[in-house]
Amino acid sequence: MSEVRLEQYFSNPSLHIGKIINFSGKLGINQNQFQVAPKQIYKIQLLDRLSEQLHKETVHLLVEDTNTYANQCVLDAGNDKIFDFECEIMEKAAHIHYFKLIKLSQPSNVFNSQPINPISSDNPIQEQQISNDGWILPGARIIVPISNVQQNHIKIGDYIKNPAENIRKITTFIVNIGKSEDHIEAGFSGKLFQTPQNLLFAGQLIEQPMNILVDKQNEYLNQFLLFEGSKQAVEIQCEIMGIREGQHYFKLASILDSILPKFVATWKLTDFQKIKKIGHGQFGQVLHMREIETSKEVAIKECDYQKPESKLQVNKEVSIMVDICNLLQQQDPYVLK
């Protein structure tokens, strides 16, 4: 597909359908609060690269839920920052320009650290900043991106104090995950998880029910299901959706890495001594085993299946294994989960 410039496109939009276009602009908020599947729609305020001024034209960005950058758009929307976009030109409809996102570049805002062993301004600046063996040379500038998630992140306690002022922002909290149900509404298809009521966050009591929406295409859905109905608390990062009918709504962005199930990548089955067989499922048995080197105890689940459609049943069996781990740890605090 050939590439066109913005001025070429605006002169005759219908002539360039299906072509590639690159531009810069501000990523606005999602045009529909629950527009997650099959695509998100964002309003983009274009930036004129020559004048560095905002363009008078605006376009709508279509982001398929399978797009690699879909989650990043959710997190960075409305941050008032400039992004670089690579898109496919779609057909103009109802006087609205539509582009389909191919690639979203990181924002250009960075800060420079103090130089390492700074050189005098009278000395020539070194063009090569990294040596051949990978070391940073004296006088080099270290450029570190500023996280837009951090810029748009608020504490859960601040949300509770003023929910209406913090819609679309990102927050993080630790919570137990209740039972789920299939949930479909305008533009959303996935799971709705409820949490226990009367939760205390940052000294603030939440008496209203809290609901967490997880889109069926969310990469963390299967991991989230592992904690359903479990006593194990989970730390999650969510987009604030606001209060509806007296209930809080959040949309899952990610499960923080710090609480995902951990394992040692170098483990082998021969590193463990079998204690006893705990159970047997459709796809293999669950064994209570002890690591020989450390004496830590684990539950090991065999998962032997060939068809993708069997994955849901496997996840259910793994969820049972997580509950077994929780039970073992209650009996012995040295059990490793």
C-alpha positions as CSV (number, residue, x, y, z in Angstrom):
1,M,0.0,0.0,0.0
2,S,1.3,3.4,-0.9
3,E,1.8,6.3,1.6
4,V,0.2,9.7,1.3
5,R,0.6,13.0,3.2
6,L,-2.2,14.7,5.2
7,E,-2.6,17.5,2.7
8,Q,-2.9,15.0,-0.1
9,Y,-5.6,13.1,1.8
10,F,-7.7,16.2,2.7
11,S,-7.6,17.4,-0.9
12,N,-9.4,14.2,-2.1
13,P,-10.2,11.7,0.7
14,S,-12.0,9.1,-1.5
15,L,-9.0,8.9,-3.8
16,H,-6.7,7.5,-1.0
17,I,-8.9,4.8,0.7
18,G,-6.7,1.8,1.7
19,K,-3.4,3.8,1.5
20,I,-1.0,4.3,4.4
21,I,-0.8,7.7,6.2
22,N,1.5,8.9,9.0
23,F,0.7,11.8,11.2
24,S,1.1,13.2,14.7
25,G,-1.7,14.3,17.1
26,K,-3.4,14.1,20.5
27,L,-5.2,10.9,21.4
28,G,-8.6,11.9,22.8
29,I,-10.8,9.7,25.0
30,N,-12.8,6.8,23.7
31,Q,-15.9,8.1,22.0
32,N,-18.1,5.5,23.7
33,Q,-17.5,4.7,27.4
34,F,-17.8,1.0,26.9
35,Q,-16.7,0.9,23.2
36,V,-14.2,-2.0,23.6
37,A,-15.2,-4.7,21.2
38,P,-14.9,-5.2,18.3
39,K,-13.2,-1.8,18.1
40,Q,-12.4,1.4,20.0
41,I,-13.0,4.8,18.4
42,Y,-10.9,7.8,19.4
43,K,-11.0,11.4,18.2
44,I,-7.6,12.6,17.1
45,Q,-6.6,16.3,17.1
46,L,-4.0,16.5,14.4
47,L,-0.7,18.3,14.8
48,D,0.9,20.2,11.9
49,R,4.5,19.0,11.9
50,L,5.9,22.1,10.2
51,S,4.3,24.7,12.4
52,E,4.0,22.5,15.5
53,Q,0.5,23.9,15.8
54,L,-2.7,21.9,16.1
55,H,-4.4,21.3,12.8
56,K,-8.0,22.6,12.3
57,E,-9.1,19.1,11.1
58,T,-9.9,16.2,13.4
59,V,-10.1,12.5,12.5
60,H,-11.5,9.4,14.2
61,L,-9.1,6.5,14.9
62,L,-10.4,3.0,14.7
63,V,-8.5,0.5,16.9
64,E,-9.4,-3.2,16.5
65,D,-9.5,-5.1,19.8
66,T,-6.9,-7.4,18.3
67,N,-4.5,-4.5,17.6
68,T,-1.2,-4.8,19.5
69,Y,-1.6,-1.2,20.7
70,A,-5.2,-1.4,21.8
71,N,-4.4,-1.6,25.6
72,Q,-1.9,1.3,25.2
73,C,-4.6,3.4,23.6
74,V,-6.9,2.7,26.6
75,L,-4.2,3.7,29.1
76,D,-2.9,6.8,27.2
77,A,-6.2,8.3,25.9
78,G,-6.9,11.8,27.0
79,N,-3.4,12.4,28.3
80,D,-3.0,15.6,26.3
81,K,0.3,14.2,24.9
82,I,1.5,14.0,21.3
83,F,1.8,10.6,19.6
84,D,2.9,9.4,16.2
85,F,0.4,7.3,14.3
86,E,0.6,5.0,11.3
87,C,-2.8,4.2,9.9
88,E,-4.7,2.8,7.0
89,I,-7.2,5.3,5.4
90,M,-10.8,4.2,5.7
91,E,-13.8,5.5,3.8
92,K,-15.1,8.8,5.0
93,A,-18.6,8.6,6.4
94,A,-21.1,11.3,7.6
95,H,-18.4,13.9,7.1
96,I,-16.1,12.1,9.5
97,H,-12.6,11.0,8.5
98,Y,-11.8,7.5,9.7
99,F,-8.3,6.0,10.0
100,K,-7.5,2.4,11.2
101,L,-4.5,2.2,13.5
102,I,-1.6,0.1,12.4
103,K,1.1,1.4,14.8
104,L,1.3,3.9,17.7
105,S,4.7,5.3,18.6
106,Q,5.7,6.2,22.1
107,P,5.3,9.9,22.9
108,S,8.3,12.1,22.3
109,N,8.3,13.8,25.7
110,V,11.6,12.8,27.5
111,F,13.9,14.3,30.1
112,N,17.7,14.3,30.0
113,S,19.7,13.2,33.0
114,Q,22.8,15.0,34.1
115,P,25.7,13.9,31.8
116,I,28.0,11.2,33.2
117,N,31.4,13.0,33.9
118,P,30.1,16.1,32.0
119,I,32.6,17.6,29.6
120,S,33.2,21.3,29.3
121,S,31.0,23.2,26.8
122,D,34.2,24.4,25.3
123,N,35.1,20.9,24.2
124,P,33.6,19.3,21.1
125,I,30.6,17.1,21.8
126,Q,31.1,13.5,21.1
127,E,28.9,12.2,18.4
128,Q,29.4,8.6,19.4
129,Q,27.8,8.2,22.8
130,I,28.1,4.4,23.3
131,S,31.4,2.5,22.9
132,N,31.8,-0.5,20.6
133,D,31.5,-2.9,23.6
134,G,28.2,-1.3,24.8
135,W,29.4,1.1,27.5
136,I,28.0,4.6,27.8
137,L,30.8,7.1,27.1
138,P,31.5,10.2,29.3
139,G,29.4,13.2,28.2
140,A,26.6,11.1,26.8
141,R,23.1,12.1,27.3
142,I,20.8,9.5,28.8
143,I,17.2,9.9,27.5
144,V,14.5,8.3,29.7
145,P,10.9,8.2,28.5
146,I,8.3,9.5,30.9
147,S,5.5,7.0,31.6
148,N,2.1,8.3,30.5
149,V,0.5,5.7,32.8
150,Q,2.1,7.4,35.8
151,Q,1.0,10.8,34.6
152,N,-2.6,9.7,34.4
153,H,-2.5,7.5,37.5
154,I,-4.3,8.4,40.7
155,K,-4.6,6.8,44.1
156,I,-7.7,4.8,44.8
157,G,-8.3,6.9,47.9
158,D,-8.4,10.1,45.7
159,Y,-11.0,8.4,43.4
160,I,-13.2,7.5,46.3
161,K,-13.2,11.1,47.6
162,N,-14.3,12.4,44.2
163,P,-15.4,9.7,41.7
164,A,-16.9,12.1,39.1
165,E,-13.7,14.0,38.7
166,N,-11.5,11.0,38.0
167,I,-13.4,9.1,35.2
168,R,-11.0,7.6,32.6
169,K,-8.0,7.8,34.8
170,I,-6.0,4.8,35.9
171,T,-5.9,3.5,39.4
172,T,-4.3,0.6,41.2
173,F,-5.7,-1.4,44.1
174,I,-5.6,-4.8,45.8
175,V,-8.8,-6.8,46.1
176,N,-10.4,-10.2,46.3
177,I,-12.1,-11.3,43.1
178,G,-15.7,-12.6,43.5
179,K,-17.7,-14.6,41.1
180,S,-18.1,-13.6,37.5
181,E,-20.9,-13.5,34.9
182,D,-21.0,-13.0,31.2
183,H,-21.7,-9.4,30.5
184,I,-22.8,-7.7,27.2
185,E,-23.8,-4.1,26.8
186,A,-23.3,-1.3,24.3
187,G,-19.9,-2.0,22.7
188,F,-18.7,-4.4,25.4
189,S,-18.6,-8.2,25.5
190,G,-16.8,-10.0,28.3
191,K,-16.9,-10.8,32.0
192,L,-18.2,-8.8,34.9
193,F,-16.5,-9.6,38.3
194,Q,-17.9,-8.4,41.6
195,T,-15.8,-7.8,44.7
196,P,-16.8,-7.9,48.3
197,Q,-18.7,-4.9,49.7
198,N,-17.7,-2.6,52.5
199,L,-14.1,-2.4,51.4
200,L,-11.7,-0.1,53.1
201,F,-9.2,1.7,50.7
202,A,-6.8,4.4,52.0
203,G,-9.0,5.0,55.0
204,Q,-12.1,5.4,52.8
205,L,-14.9,3.0,53.1
206,I,-16.6,1.8,49.9
207,E,-20.1,0.7,50.7
208,Q,-21.4,0.4,47.2
209,P,-20.7,-2.7,45.1
210,M,-17.6,-2.7,42.9
211,N,-17.6,-4.2,39.5
212,I,-14.6,-5.0,37.3
213,L,-15.2,-5.4,33.6
214,V,-12.8,-7.6,31.7
215,D,-13.1,-7.7,27.9
216,K,-13.1,-11.1,26.3
217,Q,-10.1,-10.1,24.3
218,N,-8.1,-8.9,27.3
219,E,-4.9,-10.8,27.5
220,Y,-5.3,-11.1,31.3
221,L,-8.7,-12.7,31.3
222,N,-7.6,-16.2,31.8
223,Q,-5.2,-15.2,34.6
224,F,-8.0,-13.2,36.2
225,L,-10.3,-16.3,36.1
226,L,-7.7,-18.1,38.2
227,F,-8.5,-15.8,41.1
228,E,-12.3,-16.0,40.8
229,G,-13.8,-16.8,44.2
230,S,-10.4,-17.2,45.7
231,K,-9.3,-15.8,49.1
232,Q,-6.0,-14.7,47.5
233,A,-5.9,-10.9,47.0
234,V,-4.9,-9.6,43.6
235,E,-3.3,-6.3,42.8
236,I,-4.8,-4.9,39.6
237,Q,-4.6,-1.7,37.5
238,C,-7.9,-0.5,36.1
239,E,-9.4,2.3,34.1
240,I,-12.1,4.2,36.1
241,M,-15.5,4.0,34.4
242,G,-17.5,5.8,37.1
243,I,-20.6,5.1,39.1
244,R,-23.8,3.8,37.5
245,E,-27.0,2.9,39.4
246,G,-25.1,3.2,42.7
247,Q,-22.3,0.8,41.7
248,H,-18.6,1.5,40.9
249,Y,-17.3,0.3,37.6
250,F,-13.7,-0.3,36.6
251,K,-12.2,-1.8,33.4
252,L,-9.2,-4.1,33.9
253,A,-6.1,-2.8,32.2
254,S,-3.6,-5.3,33.7
255,I,-2.7,-7.6,36.5
256,L,0.5,-6.2,38.1
257,D,3.5,-8.4,37.5
258,S,4.3,-8.3,41.2
259,I,1.4,-10.6,42.0
260,L,1.3,-12.9,39.0
261,P,1.9,-16.6,39.8
262,K,5.7,-17.0,40.0
263,F,7.8,-19.9,38.9
264,V,11.5,-20.6,38.4
265,A,12.2,-20.9,34.7
266,T,15.0,-23.5,35.3
267,W,12.8,-25.9,37.3
268,K,12.8,-29.5,36.1
269,L,10.5,-32.3,37.3
270,T,13.6,-34.1,38.6
271,D,14.1,-31.1,41.0
272,F,11.1,-32.3,43.0
273,Q,10.3,-35.2,45.3
274,K,6.7,-36.5,45.2
275,I,4.9,-36.3,48.5
276,K,1.5,-37.5,47.3
277,K,-1.0,-37.4,44.5
278,I,-3.7,-34.7,45.3
279,G,-6.1,-35.4,42.5
280,H,-6.6,-36.2,38.8
281,G,-8.4,-34.2,36.2
282,Q,-9.3,-34.6,32.5
283,F,-5.9,-33.4,31.4
284,G,-3.6,-34.9,34.0
285,Q,-2.9,-35.3,37.6
286,V,-2.1,-32.8,40.4
287,L,0.9,-33.7,42.6
288,H,1.9,-32.4,46.0
289,M,5.7,-32.2,45.7
290,R,8.8,-30.9,47.5
291,E,11.7,-29.1,45.9
292,I,14.8,-31.1,46.9
293,E,17.2,-28.2,47.2
294,T,15.0,-25.8,49.3
295,S,12.4,-28.2,50.8
296,K,9.7,-25.8,49.6
297,E,6.4,-27.5,48.7
298,V,4.4,-26.9,45.5
299,A,1.5,-28.3,43.7
300,I,2.3,-29.4,40.2
301,K,-0.4,-29.8,37.6
302,E,0.1,-31.7,34.4
303,C,-1.6,-30.1,31.4
304,D,-1.6,-32.4,28.3
305,Y,-4.1,-31.4,25.7
306,Q,-4.1,-31.0,21.9
307,K,-7.1,-28.8,21.0
308,P,-7.4,-25.0,21.7
309,E,-11.0,-25.5,22.7
310,S,-9.8,-27.6,25.6
311,K,-8.0,-24.6,27.1
312,L,-11.1,-23.4,29.1
313,Q,-11.3,-26.7,30.9
314,V,-7.6,-26.6,31.6
315,N,-8.0,-23.2,33.1
316,K,-10.7,-24.4,35.4
317,E,-8.5,-27.2,36.6
318,V,-5.6,-24.8,37.2
319,S,-8.0,-22.6,39.2
320,I,-8.7,-25.7,41.4
321,M,-5.0,-26.1,41.8
322,V,-4.6,-22.5,43.0
323,D,-7.3,-23.2,45.6
324,I,-5.4,-26.3,46.7
325,C,-2.2,-24.2,47.1
326,N,-4.1,-21.7,49.2
327,L,-5.4,-24.6,51.4
328,L,-1.9,-26.0,51.8
329,Q,-0.4,-22.6,52.7
330,Q,-3.0,-22.2,55.4
331,Q,-1.8,-25.4,56.9
332,D,1.9,-24.7,56.4
333,P,3.2,-21.1,55.9
334,Y,6.3,-22.4,54.2
335,V,4.3,-23.8,51.2
336,L,5.4,-22.0,48.0
337,K,2.6,-21.0,45.7
